[in-house]
């Protein structure tokens, strides 16, 4: 059973901040939000099976979502 979702989207050039505001307002669960190159936003959310798609005018291509099951945490030195 999956308990973690990786959600990735690419913003239309120049619209990453708008898309980021939408993501922050929409993701209401425990989640980490990452910013990447080429106007990408990645969300790692726990306890959610799927996140909604953002408004079409903000995205350069469809959202990608992958469910994962947490295995374990490894402590670093």
C-alpha atoms as an extended CHARMM CRD file, in Angstrom:
* protein
*
        77  EXT
         1         1  UNK       CA              0.0000000000        0.0000000000        0.0000000000  PROA      1               0.0000000000
         2         2  UNK       CA              1.3870000000        3.4140000000       -0.9690000000  PROA      2               0.0000000000
         3         3  UNK       CA              1.7020000000        6.0930000000        1.6920000000  PROA      3               0.0000000000
         4         4  UNK       CA              3.8010000000        8.7210000000       -0.0880000000  PROA      4               0.0000000000
         5         5  UNK       CA              3.2260000000       10.5810000000       -3.3200000000  PROA      5               0.0000000000
         6         6  UNK       CA              5.7860000000       12.2900000000       -5.5280000000  PROA      6               0.0000000000
         7         7  UNK       CA              4.0620000000       14.9450000000       -7.6360000000  PROA      7               0.0000000000
         8         8  UNK       CA              5.9840000000       16.8780000000      -10.3040000000  PROA      8               0.0000000000
         9         9  UNK       CA              4.9150000000       19.6800000000      -12.6200000000  PROA      9               0.0000000000
        10        10  UNK       CA              6.6040000000       22.1100000000      -14.9870000000  PROA      10              0.0000000000
        11        11  UNK       CA              5.3240000000       25.6720000000      -15.1320000000  PROA      11              0.0000000000
        12        12  UNK       CA              4.8090000000       27.7310000000      -18.2420000000  PROA      12              0.0000000000
        13        13  UNK       CA              7.9170000000       29.9590000000      -18.5650000000  PROA      13              0.0000000000
        14        14  UNK       CA              7.5450000000       32.9590000000      -16.2940000000  PROA      14              0.0000000000
        15        15  UNK       CA              4.6310000000       31.4390000000      -14.3060000000  PROA      15              0.0000000000
        16        16  UNK       CA              6.5080000000       29.3820000000      -11.6930000000  PROA      16              0.0000000000
        17        17  UNK       CA              5.6850000000       31.8160000000       -8.8750000000  PROA      17              0.0000000000
        18        18  UNK       CA              1.9750000000       31.6840000000       -9.7790000000  PROA      18              0.0000000000
        19        19  UNK       CA              2.0670000000       27.9090000000       -9.8950000000  PROA      19              0.0000000000
        20        20  UNK       CA              3.9790000000       27.7830000000       -6.6060000000  PROA      20              0.0000000000
        21        21  UNK       CA              1.2810000000       29.9150000000       -4.9230000000  PROA      21              0.0000000000
        22        22  UNK       CA             -1.3570000000       27.5250000000       -6.2690000000  PROA      22              0.0000000000
        23        23  UNK       CA              0.5800000000       24.5000000000       -4.9350000000  PROA      23              0.0000000000
        24        24  UNK       CA              1.0540000000       26.0780000000       -1.4950000000  PROA      24              0.0000000000
        25        25  UNK       CA             -2.6570000000       26.9260000000       -1.2550000000  PROA      25              0.0000000000
        26        26  UNK       CA             -3.7690000000       23.4910000000       -2.4990000000  PROA      26              0.0000000000
        27        27  UNK       CA             -1.4900000000       21.0940000000       -0.6030000000  PROA      27              0.0000000000
        28        28  UNK       CA             -3.1030000000       20.9440000000        2.8200000000  PROA      28              0.0000000000
        29        29  UNK       CA             -1.3660000000       17.8180000000        4.1350000000  PROA      29              0.0000000000
        30        30  UNK       CA              2.1290000000       17.2560000000        5.4320000000  PROA      30              0.0000000000
        31        31  UNK       CA              4.3070000000       17.7820000000        2.3940000000  PROA      31              0.0000000000
        32        32  UNK       CA              7.6960000000       19.0030000000        1.2290000000  PROA      32              0.0000000000
        33        33  UNK       CA              7.8250000000       21.3500000000       -1.7620000000  PROA      33              0.0000000000
        34        34  UNK       CA             10.9670000000       21.5720000000       -3.8930000000  PROA      34              0.0000000000
        35        35  UNK       CA             11.8880000000       23.9570000000       -6.7100000000  PROA      35              0.0000000000
        36        36  UNK       CA             13.9260000000       22.6450000000       -9.6140000000  PROA      36              0.0000000000
        37        37  UNK       CA             15.3940000000       23.7760000000      -12.8830000000  PROA      37              0.0000000000
        38        38  UNK       CA             13.2820000000       24.5140000000      -15.9400000000  PROA      38              0.0000000000
        39        39  UNK       CA             10.4420000000       25.9270000000      -13.7650000000  PROA      39              0.0000000000
        40        40  UNK       CA              9.7690000000       22.5660000000      -12.0850000000  PROA      40              0.0000000000
        41        41  UNK       CA              7.9790000000       22.0670000000       -8.7740000000  PROA      41              0.0000000000
        42        42  UNK       CA              8.0910000000       18.7530000000       -6.9270000000  PROA      42              0.0000000000
        43        43  UNK       CA              5.8890000000       17.8420000000       -3.9630000000  PROA      43              0.0000000000
        44        44  UNK       CA              6.5160000000       14.8690000000       -1.6700000000  PROA      44              0.0000000000
        45        45  UNK       CA              3.2650000000       14.3340000000        0.2310000000  PROA      45              0.0000000000
        46        46  UNK       CA              2.4790000000       11.7610000000        2.8660000000  PROA      46              0.0000000000
        47        47  UNK       CA             -0.9250000000       10.2150000000        3.4570000000  PROA      47              0.0000000000
        48        48  UNK       CA             -2.4240000000       11.2470000000        0.1360000000  PROA      48              0.0000000000
        49        49  UNK       CA             -3.1620000000        9.0760000000       -2.8880000000  PROA      49              0.0000000000
        50        50  UNK       CA             -3.3440000000       11.8810000000       -5.4580000000  PROA      50              0.0000000000
        51        51  UNK       CA             -3.0980000000       15.6590000000       -5.7320000000  PROA      51              0.0000000000
        52        52  UNK       CA             -5.2890000000       17.6820000000       -8.0750000000  PROA      52              0.0000000000
        53        53  UNK       CA             -4.0980000000       19.0290000000      -11.3860000000  PROA      53              0.0000000000
        54        54  UNK       CA             -3.2800000000       22.7530000000      -11.4210000000  PROA      54              0.0000000000
        55        55  UNK       CA             -4.9820000000       25.2060000000      -13.7900000000  PROA      55              0.0000000000
        56        56  UNK       CA             -3.9910000000       24.4320000000      -17.3860000000  PROA      56              0.0000000000
        57        57  UNK       CA             -2.7520000000       27.9720000000      -18.0740000000  PROA      57              0.0000000000
        58        58  UNK       CA              0.0180000000       27.5060000000      -15.4720000000  PROA      58              0.0000000000
        59        59  UNK       CA              1.4990000000       24.2220000000      -16.7140000000  PROA      59              0.0000000000
        60        60  UNK       CA              3.8010000000       23.5050000000      -19.6470000000  PROA      60              0.0000000000
        61        61  UNK       CA              2.9150000000       19.8050000000      -19.6810000000  PROA      61              0.0000000000
        62        62  UNK       CA              0.7230000000       17.3940000000      -17.7030000000  PROA      62              0.0000000000
        63        63  UNK       CA              1.4740000000       16.6300000000      -14.0480000000  PROA      63              0.0000000000
        64        64  UNK       CA              3.3810000000       13.4340000000      -13.2340000000  PROA      64              0.0000000000
        65        65  UNK       CA              2.5110000000       11.5260000000      -10.0390000000  PROA      65              0.0000000000
        66        66  UNK       CA              4.1130000000        8.4190000000       -8.5740000000  PROA      66              0.0000000000
        67        67  UNK       CA              2.9650000000        6.5870000000       -5.4370000000  PROA      67              0.0000000000
        68        68  UNK       CA              5.5990000000        5.1300000000       -3.1060000000  PROA      68              0.0000000000
        69        69  UNK       CA              5.6600000000        3.1020000000        0.0680000000  PROA      69              0.0000000000
        70        70  UNK       CA              8.0460000000        4.2970000000        2.7790000000  PROA      70              0.0000000000
        71        71  UNK       CA             10.6200000000        1.6190000000        3.5950000000  PROA      71              0.0000000000
        72        72  UNK       CA             12.8730000000        3.1630000000        6.2470000000  PROA      72              0.0000000000
        73        73  UNK       CA             14.8980000000        6.2300000000        7.1900000000  PROA      73              0.0000000000
        74        74  UNK       CA             18.6960000000        5.9520000000        7.2400000000  PROA      74              0.0000000000
        75        75  UNK       CA             20.4850000000        8.2580000000        9.6510000000  PROA      75              0.0000000000
        76        76  UNK       CA             23.4670000000       10.0550000000        8.1750000000  PROA      76              0.0000000000
        77        77  UNK       CA             26.6600000000       10.9340000000        9.9340000000  PROA      77              0.0000000000
